[in-house]
Amino acid sequence: MSIQNGLAGDKMFRHKALPFHCKALMTRASAYLAACLAVSVAASALPARTAEAPFEPGLMRLAEVLGSLHFLRNLCGEKGDQWRVEMEKLLESENPDPDRRARFIASFNRGYRSFSGTYTQCTPSATEAIARYMKEGETLSRDIASRYGN
């Protein structure tokens, strides 16, 4: 059974042979159109991504520093959840969407695990790491607040 639908190939739409340069032009145009269509289909399949805020890397690093301090300070005698509470305050103040929240938590955990695999007891190098991370956390907090704070 043949259905006449007006698509190329129907007797009604057959034309005289085109000159070679017209055929080449149509082939290039078809290839260009196909490429544009392929790019637009691929782009529409990607999730929409907003531009990252300029302070985002600093906040993620701060979360990692807090995770490191949480492990190291407890290893070296501090008992409690001060640094985890600081992380919770950061999350509360940022009120991130679920994906961003997951990145914050992953950064905190990365900081925690980076030292939990290295240190089993408090050593002079662990104490030195605490001092460096305290200074870095203070610097990050101050810089982010002064540059981007209200």
N, C-alpha and C positions, 0 to 999 in steps of 0.2 A: 504494500500500500504506500503510495507516494503522497506526501502532504506538501502543497504549494505554500511556502511561508515567506517568500520574498527574499530569501537569503541568496548570497552569491552562488551561482551554479544553476539557478533557475533560468530557463530559456529566456524569460522576459527581461533579465538583467544582463544578458551577454552583450559585450561591446566589441567594437572593432579592436584589433590588436593595437596596443599603444607603442609609440616609439621607444627605443631602448632607454634613453635618458629619463623618460617618464616612469618606466618600470623601476629603474634603479632608485629614483627619488621616492617612489612609493614603498619600495623595500626598506630604504633607510628610515622613512617615516614610521613604517610599521614596527621596525626594530626599536626605534626610539620610544614609540608608544608602549610597546611591550615592556621595555626596560623601566619606564616610568611607572607602569602599572605594577610591576614586580616590586619596585622599591616602595611604592605606597602601600601595597598589601603587607610587605614585611614590616614596615614602620607601624602600621596599624595593629600588628600583632604584638608589638612591644608595649609594656605597660607605660603609661604616661609618667614621665619623671620630671619633677620640678627641679629647678636649679638649687644646688646646695648653698645654704647660707654661709657667708664667709667665716662665721665663728664656729661652724659645725665641727671641723677637725679639732679645734681647741677643746670643745666640750667632750668629744669622744676621748681625747687624750686625758682630760681631767677625770673621766669615769675610769679609765685604766689606772691612773695614779691612785684613785680612791681604792680600787680593788687591791693594788699592790700594798698600800698602807694598811688595809684591813688585815691582810695576811701577816705582814711583817711586824706590825705593832703588837698583835696578839702573840706572835711567836716570841717576841722579846719582852713579854711580861704584862702588857696591857690586856686587861680582861674587859670584854664588852663589845658592843657593836657600833661604836662611834662612827667609823668610816662607812659602814653599811647605812647608817642613819643619814649621813651626809649625802650618800648616793640617792637615798630615797627622797631627800629634800630637793636634790637636783632634778630628779624625775618629776616630782610634784610641781616644781617651778616651771619646768619646760612643757609639761602636759603633752608629751609626744604621741603621735599616732602609733598604732601597734608595730609597724615596721621600724620606725625610729626608736621606739622603746626597746625593741629587741636588739638593735645595734648598741644602745647604751648598755644594756645588760651584758651583751657579749663583750664589750670593752672592759667593763668592770671584772667580769670573770677571767678575761685574758690576763689582766693585771694580777689577779689573785693567783692564777695557775702558773704564771711565769716564775713566781718565787716558790710556790708550794712544791714544785718539782726539783728545786735547787737546795732549799734550806730545810733542815729538820730540827735545827736548834739555832738559838740566837748566837751570832758570831759578830766579830768586829765589822766584817763586810756587810752583814745584814743591818747593823746599826748605821753604818755609813750610807747604805741604800735608803734607810728611813730618812736620814737627814736630807739627802738629795731629792727624794720624792716629796718631802714636806715643802722644800724650797720651790720645786717645780710646780706643785699644786697651788701654792700661794701666788706664784708668778702668773700662772694660767688664770686663776680666779681674778686677780687684779686686772690683768690685761683685757680679759673678755669683758669685765664689768666697765672698765674705763672706755673701751672702744665702742661697745655695742649696748651698754646699759642705758636705762632711761634716765 
